[in-house]
């Protein structure tokens, strides 16, 4: 869970009143992020566009890595002889799964 300093939390009312100042502080990096509270519950987080783009690039890298892993697993499974395949029914029995309930 992300932790927030008291100076990084704003009620939605205070946020709307101070939006220009807050955005300026985020842009200048005097604030890393702010949390917007509604009824004392965190509803949204505001970050700089630089930070957002950095996070999106990490997300793309992670997705690419995940797709690469899936591709490699599929390639490995192509080499599995049919004699080693396990039927869905046998797998369900092995893990005590009732296929009629699925």
Residue frames as qw, qx, qy, qz and C-alpha x, y, z in Angstrom:
[[0.000, 0.888, 0.459, 0.000, 0.00, 0.00, 0.00],
 [0.378, 0.515, -0.021, 0.769, 1.25, 3.45, -0.91],
 [0.385, -0.597, -0.449, 0.542, 1.86, 5.77, 2.02],
 [0.165, 0.771, 0.230, 0.570, 0.99, 9.45, 1.92],
 [0.280, -0.077, -0.392, 0.873, 2.38, 12.31, 3.96],
 [0.069, 0.677, 0.573, -0.457, -0.25, 14.59, 5.47],
 [0.071, 0.604, -0.180, -0.773, 0.78, 17.28, 2.95],
 [0.055, 0.122, -0.808, -0.573, -0.08, 14.89, 0.10],
 [0.000, 0.463, 0.886, -0.012, -3.72, 14.35, 1.09],
 [0.169, 0.042, -0.034, -0.984, -6.48, 16.73, 0.03],
 [0.426, 0.459, 0.686, -0.370, -10.20, 16.62, 0.39],
 [0.406, 0.478, 0.610, 0.485, -11.93, 16.96, -2.95],
 [0.025, -0.959, -0.284, 0.011, -13.14, 20.41, -1.85],
 [0.378, -0.777, 0.266, 0.427, -9.62, 21.60, -0.96],
 [0.564, 0.000, 0.614, 0.552, -8.26, 20.06, -4.17],
 [0.319, 0.711, 0.519, 0.351, -10.72, 21.97, -6.35],
 [0.156, -0.976, -0.088, 0.121, -9.95, 25.22, -4.50],
 [0.349, -0.759, 0.444, 0.323, -6.16, 24.77, -4.83],
 [0.895, 0.304, 0.306, 0.114, -5.90, 22.86, -8.11],
 [0.476, 0.838, -0.165, 0.209, -3.61, 25.36, -9.83],
 [0.234, -0.778, 0.542, -0.214, -1.15, 25.45, -6.91],
 [0.818, -0.214, 0.528, -0.077, -1.24, 21.68, -6.45],
 [0.846, 0.486, 0.166, 0.140, -0.64, 20.93, -10.14],
 [0.260, 0.882, -0.323, 0.225, 2.21, 23.45, -10.11],
 [0.467, -0.630, 0.598, -0.168, 3.83, 21.70, -7.14],
 [0.892, 0.062, 0.447, 0.024, 3.50, 18.31, -8.82],
 [0.675, 0.718, 0.001, 0.169, 4.94, 19.70, -12.05],
 [0.081, 0.841, -0.456, 0.280, 7.91, 21.23, -10.15],
 [0.751, 0.028, -0.638, 0.171, 8.29, 17.92, -8.26],
 [0.119, -0.396, 0.542, -0.732, 7.87, 19.57, -4.86],
 [0.733, -0.049, 0.482, -0.477, 5.06, 17.04, -4.48],
 [0.113, -0.188, 0.926, 0.308, 5.49, 13.54, -5.89],
 [0.241, -0.369, -0.822, -0.362, 1.81, 12.70, -5.75],
 [0.327, -0.127, 0.379, -0.856, -1.38, 13.74, -4.06],
 [0.075, -0.309, -0.948, -0.010, -4.27, 11.69, -2.85],
 [0.337, -0.239, -0.128, -0.902, -7.76, 13.06, -3.21],
 [0.006, 0.173, 0.900, -0.399, -10.18, 12.13, -0.45],
 [0.455, -0.295, -0.322, -0.776, -13.94, 11.98, -0.67],
 [0.788, -0.482, -0.084, -0.373, -15.74, 11.29, 2.60],
 [0.431, -0.686, 0.580, -0.082, -12.31, 10.53, 4.13],
 [0.869, 0.065, 0.475, 0.122, -11.72, 7.73, 1.61],
 [0.193, -0.471, 0.551, 0.661, -8.93, 7.85, -0.98],
 [0.677, 0.570, 0.378, -0.273, -10.64, 8.18, -4.36],
 [0.691, 0.693, 0.008, 0.204, -7.92, 9.30, -6.77],
 [0.626, -0.487, 0.184, 0.580, -4.22, 10.00, -7.08],
 [0.431, 0.902, -0.026, -0.007, -2.66, 12.79, -9.12],
 [0.713, -0.335, 0.317, 0.528, 0.88, 12.37, -10.45],
 [0.078, 0.680, -0.337, -0.647, 2.98, 14.24, -12.99],
 [0.813, 0.510, -0.088, -0.267, 2.82, 13.32, -16.66],
 [0.285, 0.623, -0.726, 0.068, 6.50, 12.31, -16.48],
 [0.352, -0.236, 0.834, -0.354, 5.74, 9.85, -13.68],
 [0.782, 0.301, 0.334, -0.431, 2.68, 8.54, -15.50],
 [0.679, 0.616, -0.359, -0.173, 4.67, 7.94, -18.69],
 [0.055, 0.518, -0.832, 0.192, 7.43, 6.21, -16.69],
 [0.554, -0.040, 0.724, -0.410, 4.88, 3.90, -15.05],
 [0.800, 0.464, 0.089, -0.369, 3.23, 3.15, -18.41],
 [0.479, 0.624, -0.614, -0.072, 6.60, 2.20, -19.91],
 [0.199, -0.317, 0.880, -0.292, 7.18, -0.23, -17.02],
 [0.718, 0.209, 0.474, -0.465, 3.73, -1.67, -17.60],
 [0.727, 0.581, -0.242, -0.274, 4.57, -2.25, -21.28],
 [0.210, 0.547, -0.804, 0.102, 7.86, -3.94, -20.34],
 [0.429, -0.123, 0.797, -0.406, 6.08, -6.22, -17.88],
 [0.784, 0.382, 0.229, -0.432, 3.40, -7.10, -20.43],
 [0.584, 0.618, -0.503, -0.154, 6.05, -7.90, -23.04],
 [0.031, -0.414, 0.879, -0.236, 7.88, -10.12, -20.55],
 [0.619, 0.080, 0.630, -0.462, 4.63, -11.90, -19.71],
 [0.782, 0.514, -0.040, -0.351, 3.84, -12.48, -23.40],
 [0.365, 0.605, -0.707, -0.006, 7.37, -13.75, -23.95],
 [0.289, -0.247, 0.862, -0.337, 6.99, -16.22, -21.07],
 [0.746, 0.287, 0.408, -0.441, 3.65, -17.45, -22.43],
 [0.659, 0.623, -0.343, -0.244, 5.16, -17.85, -25.90],
 [0.141, 0.519, -0.834, 0.122, 8.09, -19.84, -24.48],
 [0.520, -0.049, 0.751, -0.404, 5.74, -22.13, -22.52],
 [0.790, 0.455, 0.139, -0.387, 3.72, -22.79, -25.68],
 [0.506, 0.642, -0.566, -0.110, 6.88, -23.56, -27.63],
 [0.130, -0.372, 0.884, -0.252, 8.04, -25.99, -24.93],
 [0.652, 0.136, 0.595, -0.449, 4.65, -27.71, -24.87],
 [0.703, 0.540, -0.253, -0.388, 4.79, -28.25, -28.63],
 [0.339, 0.489, -0.803, 0.040, 7.62, -30.69, -27.95],
 [0.497, -0.173, 0.718, -0.456, 5.58, -32.75, -25.47],
 [0.156, 0.002, -0.918, -0.364, 4.71, -36.13, -26.97],
 [0.599, -0.271, -0.281, -0.700, 0.97, -36.86, -27.18],
 [0.708, -0.180, -0.678, 0.082, 1.53, -39.90, -24.98],
 [0.336, -0.087, -0.539, 0.767, 2.33, -37.56, -22.08],
 [0.297, -0.338, -0.144, -0.882, -0.89, -35.56, -22.41],
 [0.028, 0.217, 0.849, -0.481, -3.40, -35.86, -19.58],
 [0.115, -0.551, -0.665, -0.490, -7.10, -35.78, -20.35],
 [0.239, -0.471, 0.115, -0.842, -9.26, -33.12, -18.75],
 [0.818, -0.397, -0.252, -0.332, -11.21, -35.83, -16.94],
 [0.823, -0.082, -0.388, 0.407, -8.03, -37.34, -15.45],
 [0.250, 0.321, -0.267, 0.874, -6.79, -33.91, -14.41],
 [0.499, -0.497, -0.054, -0.708, -10.14, -33.16, -12.75],
 [0.890, -0.320, -0.323, -0.032, -9.95, -36.44, -10.83],
 [0.652, 0.138, -0.374, 0.645, -6.38, -35.69, -9.77],
 [0.075, 0.205, -0.268, 0.938, -7.44, -32.36, -8.25],
 [0.010, -0.433, -0.836, 0.337, -10.85, -33.58, -7.04],
 [0.226, 0.256, -0.077, -0.936, -12.81, -31.29, -9.36],
 [0.463, 0.445, 0.751, -0.151, -16.38, -32.10, -10.35],
 [0.159, 0.001, 0.516, 0.842, -16.58, -31.18, -14.05],
 [0.075, -0.615, -0.732, -0.283, -20.38, -31.09, -13.86],
 [0.270, -0.808, -0.363, 0.376, -20.16, -28.11, -11.50],
 [0.328, -0.325, 0.259, 0.848, -17.99, -26.08, -13.83]]
